[in-house]
Amino acid sequence: MEEFTYEERGATDRPFPESLEGGWPAGYTVMVESHEIPADNPSAAFIALTEGILAWELHRRAGLTMEADAGRAAPGVRVVSGFGVGPARIKAPCRVLWSRAPQLDGAGRAVSGQRGGFGYGTLPGHPVRGEEGFYAELTADDRLLFRCSAYSVPSSLLYRLAAPVTRLTQRYVLSRYVKAARELAGV
């Protein structure tokens, strides 16, 4: 099994109501995004979004290629996402550290006050070293949020020199994640 490329693992594993603000490992660039998704039926939208995140659909709809050991994110699953075209495609190998499926009540509705999704850490060959988490959140007052967190540093001198381009690429992919999250939630 390939070793992770960083030591500070697991900081993206933050179940509801744990804050995504603060408490990140020192020395990394941190990104935390939160986007509310208005939904007529927040419970159903939360379930659909969480399932889409866990089945790699969020990434695919954001324009990434996904090669995974399994059809669903679960601890230990290796996944390689790809961004770009042809020989310019950058491959990003990761391993899932944690995953959380929707918690349902006896009627099959999502229980308020929870986060679903997964987090993965980087493996050799990834352009950065660190971790990223993808969350669907159903707040205690039944609002639906899509959240994403990451902490990372460039994996090599080449990527350190390309850091401004990497940050722009991350911002672009994040905007695609938000659009994909809205689609998955049925909005």
C-alpha positions as CSV (number, residue, x, y, z in Angstrom):
1,M,0.0,0.0,0.0
2,E,1.4,3.4,-1.0
3,E,2.3,5.7,1.9
4,F,0.7,9.1,2.3
5,T,2.9,12.1,1.4
6,Y,2.3,14.0,4.6
7,E,2.2,13.3,8.3
8,E,-0.7,15.4,9.6
9,R,-3.6,13.1,8.6
10,G,-7.2,13.2,9.5
11,A,-7.8,16.9,10.1
12,T,-10.7,17.0,7.6
13,D,-12.6,14.4,9.6
14,R,-15.0,16.8,11.3
15,P,-18.4,15.5,12.0
16,F,-21.3,17.9,12.7
17,P,-21.3,20.2,14.6
18,E,-17.5,20.4,14.7
19,S,-16.3,23.7,13.2
20,L,-14.3,23.7,10.0
21,E,-12.7,27.0,11.1
22,G,-9.3,26.7,12.8
23,G,-7.5,23.7,14.2
24,W,-5.7,22.9,10.9
25,P,-2.1,21.6,10.9
26,A,0.6,24.3,10.9
27,G,2.6,25.1,7.8
28,Y,-0.1,24.4,5.2
29,T,-2.2,26.6,3.0
30,V,-5.8,26.1,4.2
31,M,-8.9,26.6,2.2
32,V,-12.4,26.3,3.7
33,E,-15.5,27.0,1.6
34,S,-19.2,26.9,2.5
35,H,-22.1,27.3,0.1
36,E,-25.7,27.2,1.1
37,I,-28.0,25.3,-1.4
38,P,-31.6,26.4,-1.1
39,A,-33.8,23.3,-1.5
40,D,-37.6,22.7,-1.3
41,N,-36.9,19.4,0.4
42,P,-33.6,19.8,2.3
43,S,-33.7,16.2,3.6
44,A,-34.0,14.6,0.1
45,A,-31.4,17.1,-1.3
46,F,-29.0,16.3,1.5
47,I,-29.3,12.5,0.8
48,A,-28.8,13.0,-3.0
49,L,-25.8,15.3,-2.5
50,T,-24.1,13.0,0.0
51,E,-24.7,10.0,-2.2
52,G,-23.3,11.9,-5.2
53,I,-20.2,12.9,-3.2
54,L,-19.6,9.4,-2.0
55,A,-20.1,7.9,-5.5
56,W,-17.5,10.3,-7.1
57,E,-20.2,12.0,-9.1
58,L,-19.3,15.4,-7.6
59,H,-15.9,15.1,-9.1
60,R,-17.0,13.8,-12.4
61,R,-19.6,16.5,-12.8
62,A,-16.9,19.0,-12.0
63,G,-15.0,17.8,-15.1
64,L,-12.5,15.5,-13.4
65,T,-11.8,12.0,-14.5
66,M,-12.0,9.5,-11.6
67,E,-10.2,6.1,-11.5
68,A,-11.0,4.4,-8.2
69,D,-10.6,0.9,-6.6
70,A,-14.3,1.1,-5.7
71,G,-17.5,2.7,-6.9
72,R,-17.9,4.5,-3.6
73,A,-15.6,6.4,-1.2
74,A,-14.7,4.3,1.8
75,P,-11.6,4.3,4.0
76,G,-8.7,2.7,2.2
77,V,-10.0,3.2,-1.3
78,R,-7.4,4.5,-3.7
79,V,-8.6,7.1,-6.3
80,V,-6.8,9.0,-9.0
81,S,-8.5,12.2,-10.3
82,G,-7.4,13.8,-13.5
83,F,-7.6,17.4,-14.6
84,G,-6.7,18.7,-18.0
85,V,-6.7,17.3,-21.5
86,G,-4.6,14.5,-23.1
87,P,-0.9,14.6,-22.3
88,A,-1.5,17.9,-20.3
89,R,-3.7,16.0,-17.9
90,I,-2.5,16.2,-14.3
91,K,-3.1,13.0,-12.3
92,A,-3.7,13.3,-8.6
93,P,-3.5,10.0,-6.6
94,C,-5.2,9.9,-3.2
95,R,-6.5,7.5,-0.6
96,V,-9.7,7.9,1.3
97,L,-9.2,8.4,5.0
98,W,-12.8,8.6,6.2
99,S,-16.3,8.6,4.8
100,R,-19.8,9.3,6.3
101,A,-23.1,8.2,4.7
102,P,-26.4,9.9,5.5
103,Q,-28.0,9.0,8.8
104,L,-31.7,8.4,8.3
105,D,-34.7,8.2,10.6
106,G,-37.3,5.5,10.6
107,A,-39.2,7.2,7.8
108,G,-36.1,7.3,5.6
109,R,-35.6,11.1,6.0
110,A,-32.2,12.5,6.8
111,V,-31.7,13.3,10.5
112,S,-31.1,17.1,11.0
113,G,-27.7,18.1,12.2
114,Q,-25.2,16.0,10.3
115,R,-22.4,16.0,7.7
116,G,-21.9,13.3,5.0
117,G,-19.1,13.0,2.6
118,F,-15.4,11.9,2.7
119,G,-11.9,13.1,3.0
120,Y,-8.8,11.9,1.2
121,G,-5.0,12.3,1.5
122,T,-2.4,12.6,-1.1
123,L,-0.2,9.8,-2.4
124,P,3.1,9.9,-4.4
125,G,2.6,11.6,-7.7
126,H,0.1,14.2,-6.5
127,P,1.0,17.9,-7.2
128,V,0.5,18.8,-3.5
129,R,0.9,17.1,-0.2
130,G,-2.1,17.3,2.1
131,E,-5.8,16.5,2.5
132,E,-9.2,17.5,1.2
133,G,-12.7,17.0,2.6
134,F,-16.0,17.2,0.8
135,Y,-19.2,17.6,2.9
136,A,-22.9,17.8,2.5
137,E,-24.3,19.3,5.7
138,L,-27.9,19.3,6.9
139,T,-27.9,21.9,9.7
140,A,-30.0,21.6,12.9
141,D,-32.5,24.0,11.3
142,D,-32.7,22.0,8.0
143,R,-30.5,24.2,5.8
144,L,-28.4,22.4,3.2
145,L,-24.7,23.4,2.8
146,F,-22.0,22.1,0.5
147,R,-18.6,22.5,2.2
148,C,-15.1,21.8,1.1
149,S,-11.9,22.0,3.1
150,A,-8.2,21.4,2.2
151,Y,-4.8,21.9,3.7
152,S,-1.8,21.4,1.4
153,V,1.7,22.5,0.3
154,P,3.3,22.0,-3.1
155,S,4.8,18.5,-3.5
156,S,8.0,19.6,-5.3
157,L,10.0,22.7,-6.4
158,L,8.3,22.6,-9.8
159,Y,4.8,22.8,-8.2
160,R,6.1,25.4,-5.7
161,L,7.1,27.6,-8.7
162,A,3.7,26.9,-10.3
163,A,1.8,27.7,-7.0
164,P,0.0,30.8,-8.4
165,V,-1.4,28.7,-11.3
166,T,-2.2,25.8,-9.0
167,R,-4.2,28.2,-6.7
168,L,-6.1,29.5,-9.8
169,T,-6.8,25.9,-10.9
170,Q,-8.0,25.0,-7.4
171,R,-10.4,28.0,-7.4
172,Y,-11.7,27.0,-10.8
173,V,-12.3,23.4,-9.8
174,L,-14.0,24.6,-6.6
175,S,-16.4,26.6,-8.6
176,R,-17.1,23.5,-10.7
177,Y,-17.7,21.5,-7.4
178,V,-20.3,24.1,-6.3
179,K,-22.1,23.9,-9.6
180,A,-22.0,20.0,-9.4
181,A,-23.2,20.0,-5.8
182,R,-26.3,22.1,-6.8
183,E,-27.0,19.7,-9.7
184,L,-26.7,16.7,-7.4
185,A,-29.0,18.3,-4.8
186,G,-31.6,18.7,-7.6
187,V,-31.4,22.5,-7.5
